[in-house]
Amino acid sequence: MTVIIIEDEKPAARRLNRMLLALGIEAKTMLHSVEESLNWLQNNEHPDLIFLDIQLSDGLSFDIFEEIEVKSAVIFTTAYDEYALKAFKLNSIDYLLKPLDEDELKVAVDKFKEHQPKQTDIRKLLVNPVDCKFKKRLTIKIGQHIKIIHIDEIECFYSEHKSTYIHTKENRNYLIDNSLEYWHDQLNPEHFFRVNRTFIVHINAIKDIIAYSNSRLKLVLHSYTETEIIVSRERVKYFKNWID
């Protein structure tokens, strides 16, 4: 496995290199700027994995991706969490916040090793939408009335106290029949994703994605604010593929 480090702070680069050596990984080289990185990547075979800081001495490392096609997997290492969403749309395996934690670094490296040589496309793990007829609406009984709710009006499905609910764009919660497992099979995977044991979210409901502890992600929806929605660690890789 070939690895390079792109980090403008040389002490931080050396510390990361020592942490990698403890995991049996030796960085092929250490680069410190956008310009230097572009020059190296244009004249060398791309490594298997790049540890990449976001704010470099001469700009953001995202500029590298705009200039050339990076063929390597990337683990971002940064002190800033506001770039998480953009990072996950690139070749990102993980997004580690500084100061780097040895255990989180090992988890990120193991994640990379687990999914080599090619990351699994989430669409291959899901039923082909062409072969299924997914729910387009559901009905809810409210007193003597029956309310029709179109699926795309729903921000999320969630379970609470052994019951299942939906939360709509109108900021309303409704109790519905059947379990979260049942609804997971009824929903189009292009639009809905089960982020953990208690939540299924709609892609258009996601307002923000925030790096969270232990390599997890926190989702902020447009109207649902009652509890935190955390993408479980084992689902993060598939979630990133889903939003791409």
C-alpha positions as CSV (number, residue, x, y, z in Angstrom):
1,M,0.0,0.0,0.0
2,T,1.5,3.3,-1.1
3,V,0.7,6.4,1.0
4,I,1.5,10.1,0.8
5,I,0.8,12.9,3.3
6,I,-0.3,16.4,2.2
7,E,0.0,18.8,5.2
8,D,1.3,22.3,5.3
9,E,2.3,22.2,9.0
10,K,5.5,20.1,9.0
11,P,5.3,19.2,12.7
12,A,1.8,17.9,12.1
13,A,3.0,15.9,9.1
14,R,5.8,14.3,11.0
15,R,3.4,13.4,13.9
16,L,1.0,11.8,11.4
17,N,3.9,9.9,9.8
18,R,4.9,8.6,13.2
19,M,1.3,7.5,13.9
20,L,1.2,5.7,10.6
21,L,4.6,4.0,11.2
22,A,3.1,2.6,14.4
23,L,0.4,1.0,12.2
24,G,3.1,-0.5,9.9
25,I,2.5,2.1,7.2
26,E,5.3,4.3,5.8
27,A,4.4,7.5,3.8
28,K,6.1,7.6,0.4
29,T,6.5,11.4,0.6
30,M,5.2,14.5,2.4
31,L,3.9,17.5,0.5
32,H,3.0,20.9,1.9
33,S,1.1,23.0,-0.7
34,V,-1.5,22.9,-3.5
35,E,1.2,23.7,-6.1
36,E,3.7,21.2,-4.8
37,S,1.0,18.5,-4.6
38,L,-0.2,19.2,-8.2
39,N,3.3,19.0,-9.5
40,W,4.0,15.7,-7.7
41,L,0.7,14.1,-8.7
42,Q,1.1,15.1,-12.3
43,N,4.6,13.5,-12.5
44,N,4.2,10.4,-10.3
45,E,1.9,7.4,-10.1
46,H,-0.9,8.2,-7.8
47,P,-0.7,6.4,-4.4
48,D,-3.3,4.1,-3.0
49,L,-4.1,6.5,-0.2
50,I,-3.6,10.2,0.5
51,F,-3.8,11.8,4.0
52,L,-4.9,15.3,3.1
53,D,-5.2,18.5,5.1
54,I,-7.8,20.9,3.7
55,Q,-6.3,24.3,4.4
56,L,-2.8,24.4,2.9
57,S,-0.4,27.3,2.7
58,D,-1.5,28.4,-0.8
59,G,-5.2,27.5,-0.7
60,L,-7.7,24.7,-0.1
61,S,-6.7,21.2,-1.1
62,F,-10.0,21.0,-3.0
63,D,-8.3,23.0,-5.7
64,I,-6.2,19.9,-6.4
65,F,-9.3,18.0,-7.4
66,E,-10.4,20.8,-9.7
67,E,-7.1,20.7,-11.6
68,I,-6.5,16.9,-12.0
69,E,-8.3,13.6,-11.6
70,V,-7.1,12.2,-8.3
71,K,-7.1,8.4,-8.6
72,S,-6.3,7.8,-4.9
73,A,-8.6,7.2,-1.9
74,V,-8.4,10.1,0.5
75,I,-8.6,10.5,4.3
76,F,-9.0,14.1,5.2
77,T,-7.2,15.4,8.3
78,T,-8.2,18.9,9.3
79,A,-8.9,21.2,12.2
80,Y,-12.1,22.5,10.5
81,D,-15.4,20.6,10.3
82,E,-17.3,23.0,8.0
83,Y,-15.9,21.3,4.9
84,A,-17.2,17.8,5.7
85,L,-20.0,17.7,3.2
86,K,-17.8,18.8,0.3
87,A,-15.1,16.3,1.4
88,F,-17.5,13.4,1.4
89,K,-18.4,14.1,-2.3
90,L,-14.8,13.4,-3.3
91,N,-12.7,10.2,-3.0
92,S,-13.1,10.3,0.8
93,I,-12.7,7.3,3.1
94,D,-12.9,9.3,6.3
95,Y,-12.7,12.9,7.7
96,L,-10.6,13.1,10.9
97,L,-10.5,16.2,13.0
98,K,-7.2,17.5,14.6
99,P,-5.7,16.7,16.9
100,L,-5.7,13.3,15.4
101,D,-6.7,10.4,17.7
102,E,-4.7,7.2,17.3
103,D,-7.8,5.0,17.6
104,E,-9.8,7.0,15.0
105,L,-6.8,6.9,12.7
106,K,-6.6,3.1,12.9
107,V,-10.3,2.8,12.3
108,A,-10.0,5.0,9.2
109,V,-7.0,2.9,7.9
110,D,-8.9,-0.3,8.6
111,K,-11.9,1.1,6.7
112,F,-9.7,1.8,3.7
113,K,-8.2,-1.7,3.8
114,E,-11.6,-3.4,4.2
115,H,-12.9,-1.8,1.0
116,Q,-10.0,-2.2,-1.3
117,P,-9.4,-2.5,-4.2
118,K,-12.7,-0.9,-4.9
119,Q,-15.3,0.6,-2.7
120,T,-18.7,-1.1,-2.8
121,D,-21.3,0.9,-4.6
122,I,-24.3,1.3,-2.3
123,R,-26.6,0.7,-5.3
124,K,-25.3,-2.8,-5.6
125,L,-26.4,-3.5,-2.1
126,L,-29.9,-2.4,-2.6
127,V,-32.8,-3.7,-4.7
128,N,-32.8,-2.3,-8.1
129,P,-35.6,0.3,-8.3
130,V,-36.5,-0.8,-11.8
131,D,-37.5,-4.2,-10.4
132,C,-39.7,-3.0,-7.6
133,K,-42.6,-0.8,-7.0
134,F,-42.0,1.5,-4.1
135,K,-44.5,3.3,-2.0
136,K,-45.5,6.7,-3.4
137,R,-48.0,7.7,-0.6
138,L,-49.4,6.5,2.6
139,T,-52.6,7.1,4.5
140,I,-53.1,8.0,8.2
141,K,-56.3,8.0,10.1
142,I,-56.8,11.1,12.2
143,G,-60.1,10.8,14.1
144,Q,-62.8,10.2,11.6
145,H,-60.6,11.4,8.7
146,I,-58.1,9.8,6.5
147,K,-55.1,11.9,5.5
148,I,-53.0,11.1,2.4
149,I,-49.3,11.9,2.6
150,H,-47.1,11.7,-0.4
151,I,-43.7,10.0,0.3
152,D,-41.7,13.0,-0.9
153,E,-43.4,15.2,1.8
154,I,-41.7,13.1,4.5
155,E,-38.4,14.2,6.0
156,C,-37.8,11.1,8.0
157,F,-39.3,7.9,9.4
158,Y,-38.3,7.1,13.0
159,S,-39.0,4.7,15.8
160,E,-39.7,5.7,19.4
161,H,-41.1,3.7,22.3
162,K,-41.7,0.7,20.1
163,S,-43.8,2.8,17.7
164,T,-43.1,4.2,14.2
165,Y,-43.6,7.8,13.2
166,I,-43.0,10.1,10.2
167,H,-42.0,13.7,10.3
168,T,-43.2,15.9,7.4
169,K,-41.9,19.0,5.7
170,E,-44.8,20.8,7.4
171,N,-43.1,20.1,10.7
172,R,-45.7,17.6,11.8
173,N,-45.3,14.1,13.4
174,Y,-47.7,11.3,12.7
175,L,-47.9,7.8,14.2
176,I,-48.0,5.2,11.4
177,D,-48.5,1.4,11.1
178,N,-45.8,-1.2,10.7
179,S,-42.2,-1.2,11.8
180,L,-39.2,0.7,10.6
181,E,-37.9,-2.5,9.0
182,Y,-41.1,-2.8,7.0
183,W,-40.9,0.8,5.7
184,H,-37.2,0.4,4.8
185,D,-38.2,-2.2,2.3
186,Q,-41.1,-0.1,0.9
187,L,-39.0,3.1,0.2
188,N,-37.0,3.9,-2.9
189,P,-33.3,3.7,-1.9
190,E,-32.5,6.6,-4.3
191,H,-34.4,8.9,-2.0
192,F,-34.3,7.3,1.5
193,F,-31.5,5.9,3.6
194,R,-31.5,4.2,7.0
195,V,-28.8,6.0,8.9
196,N,-29.1,4.0,12.1
197,R,-31.5,1.6,14.0
198,T,-34.1,4.4,14.6
199,F,-34.0,6.7,11.6
200,I,-34.6,6.6,7.9
201,V,-34.1,10.0,6.2
202,H,-35.0,11.6,2.8
203,I,-32.1,12.9,0.8
204,N,-33.8,16.3,0.2
205,A,-34.4,16.7,4.0
206,I,-30.7,17.0,4.8
207,K,-29.7,20.6,5.5
208,D,-26.2,19.9,6.9
209,I,-23.8,17.1,7.6
210,I,-21.4,17.5,10.5
211,A,-18.4,15.4,11.4
212,Y,-19.1,13.7,14.7
213,S,-17.1,11.7,17.2
214,N,-15.8,8.2,16.5
215,S,-15.9,8.7,12.7
216,R,-19.6,9.2,12.7
217,L,-21.8,11.9,11.1
218,K,-24.5,14.2,12.5
219,L,-27.3,15.1,10.2
220,V,-29.3,18.4,10.5
221,L,-32.7,18.2,8.7
222,H,-34.7,21.2,7.6
223,S,-37.5,20.9,10.1
224,Y,-36.9,17.9,12.4
225,T,-35.0,19.1,15.5
226,E,-36.4,16.9,18.3
227,T,-33.4,14.6,18.7
228,E,-29.9,14.2,17.2
229,I,-29.7,12.1,14.1
230,I,-26.3,10.3,13.9
231,V,-25.2,8.1,11.1
232,S,-23.8,5.0,12.7
233,R,-20.1,4.3,12.1
234,E,-20.8,1.1,10.1
235,R,-23.2,3.0,7.8
236,V,-21.0,6.0,7.1
237,K,-19.3,4.5,4.1
238,Y,-22.6,3.6,2.5
239,F,-24.1,6.9,3.4
240,K,-21.3,8.8,1.6
241,N,-21.8,6.7,-1.5
242,W,-25.5,7.3,-1.3
243,I,-25.2,11.1,-1.3
244,D,-22.7,11.2,-4.0
